[in-house]
Amino acid sequence: MRIIYPALFILRLIESITLFSQNFEGEVIFIASHKFTDSNLTTTPNLPSKMVYYISNEYVRIEQETQIGKQIVLFDTLSKIKTILINQNGENLAIQLLKEVDSNVSTKITDLNDSLKICDFSCYKILWNSYNEKLSTNSFAEIYCTDEIANGYMENFEKLPGFPLKYTLTSAGIESTYQAISVSKKQVDPSVFKLDKKIPKYTFEEFKSLMSQ
């Protein structure tokens, strides 16, 4: 008997094989610094000073230390669902977003023919440029990537050839530099990727409606 698999199943299978062929599981710690490139900006944005990535199979947990406390992002690289955990008026909330490709955004990647060793990982330098035609806005970053960790684990950039261990992103009048200071291959407790069932979940539209009440 011939078995015909649905196209979506085949696509997901290809994605999973591509994403996890590097077999990385562990923790990546970044430190971050920020400065204004736009003199009209006067307020300090709520940007992280430290980020910790926990990676295992298709899951990513990102813990960010900011001026208003710790923020947590859970990211399923196969379903493309991102869950942001926040505290609103003393109550923990989860906002679920589906990461989709924006047809208004075009991305260009250029090899800069440079390399660097970061935390014992070989990295090569690229220039990443993103232009939003609808908003007429441009973002660009100088990135040192390693192909020893799958590119899909980094949810901030599109179409990277590897996982960035150092990058400087210039966008919306702010220049932000993130540098990995530790990369550890180790087992990660699967429970860190699970959302507490007691925490209420909202779509982004539901959350906006809730805030307008």
N, C-alpha and C positions, 0 to 999 in steps of 0.2 A: 504494500500500500504506500502510495506517495504522500508525504506530509508537506503541505504548503504552509509556511510560516508567514504571519502578517508582516507587512513592511515595517511597522513600528517596532515589532519585536526584534527584527533583524538590525534595525538602526540602533536600538538600545544595547544590543549585544556587541555591536561594533564599538559603540561609545565606551562600554565598560572595559573591553579588551584594550582599547587605546589608552584609556585613562589610567588603568592600574597596572600596565606592563612594567612600570618602574618599581612597583612593590614597596613604596615608602610608607612607613607608619611611624609616627613620632610627634615631636614638638619643635616648633620654630619660634624663636623669640626675637622680636624687632624692637629697636628703640626709634623714636621719631622726633624730628624737630621741624619747626614751621616758621616762615617769615613772609611778610607782605611784599608783593611786587607791585601792588596798586596803592599809591599814596592816598587815595580817597578812602581806603578802608581804615576805620578807627577802632572797631571792636574786635576783640580776640575771639575767633571761632572755637567751637567745642570740638577740638581735634585731639586725637590720641597722642600721648607721650610714650606709650608702650603698647605693643600688641603681641599676643601669644596665639599661635595657630596650633590646634591639636588636629591631627590628620590620621584617619584610619579608613581603609576601603573607600567607599564613595562619600564619606562624611567629613565635614570640617566644622570645628568649633573655634570661633575667634573671640578672644577676650581683649577688650580695649580699655585702657585706663585713661580717663579724660578728666577735665576740670570739675565735672559734676558727678564723678564716680565711675564705676565700672559698667561697661556696656557689653552685651553678649550677642553674637550672631551665630546661628546654626545654619549650615548650608549643605544641602543634598545636591551633589554634583550631577546626579543622573536625572532626578525630577526637576532640577533647576529651581527648587523652592528654597527661599531664604527666609529664615525666621529671626526677627529682631526682638530681643527681650528688653523691655524698658520698665521703669517704675514711674507710675503716674499717680500723684497724690497719695503716695504710700501703698499703692496697689501694683503688683506685678502684672504686666500685660505682654502678650505675644502678638506681634504683627507679622503676618505671613505674606510674602511677596513672591511672585513668579518672575524669575529672571528671563526676560525676553529680549530678542535682538531688535533694536530700534532701527527701522528702515531709513530714518533720517540721519543716522550716524554712519560715517565712513571712517575706516581705520587703515592706516598705513604703517608698515614696520620696515625699518631700514637697518641693515647690519652695519655697525660702526667699526668693525675690524679691531676690537680690543678685547682683552680678557682680564680676569681677576680671580684670585682664589679667596673665597669667603667661607669661613668655618669648614675648611678642608673640602669644599665643593668647588669644582671648576665652573666658572661663570663666563659668559660672553656678553658683550655689550650691544644693545640695540637702541634705536630711537623709535618710540611709539608715538604716533600722532593720531588724534581723534577729532573729527570735525562734525558738528551738529548743524546740518543745513537749515533746519527749521528755526533754530535759535541763533544761528550765525555765531556760534561759540567754538573755540578751539582749545583743546587740551593736549599737552605733550609731556612725555616723560623719557628720561634717560634711564635705562634699566639694565641691570646685570642679571641674566637668567642662567639657571642650571637645568640641563635636561635629565638630571638624576632624580628630579621630583616632577610629577606630572603637572602640566600647565593648568589643568582644570581646577586645581585646588585654590588658585588665586582668583577670587571672585570680583576683584576691582577692575581688571583689564579684560579686553576681548582679544582673542586670536594670538595670544603670546605663544612663542615656540617653546617656552620652558617656564619654570617657576622662578619668580624674581626673588633674589636674596638681598638686593639693594636697588633702590630706585628713587629718583627725584621727579616728582610730579608737579607741573605748573598748570594751575587751573583756577579760574574765577578770582584772579588777583592774589593767589597764595601759592608759595613754593614750599612743598613738603618733601622731606627726605626721610626715607625709612631704611634702616640698616639692620640686617640679621646679626645678632651677637651670639646666638647659640642655635645649633641644629642637632637634635638628638634623635637617633633611631631607637625607638622603644615601644613596648606595647602600651596602648591607650585604653583605658576603661571605657567600654561601649556606652555606659550610662551617661557619660558627659555629653553625648550627642542626642540624648532623649529629652523631650520637653515634659516637665511636670504636668500631669493631667489636670491638676487643680488650677493651673494658670489659664485664664480665659484667652481664647485665640480670636483674632480679628483679621479680616482682609484689610488692605490699605484703605479701600473705600469705606468699609464699616468703621474703621478707626477715625477717618476724617469726619464721618457723620456723628460719631460719638463725641468728638471734640467740639463740634458746632452746637451741641445741645446746651 
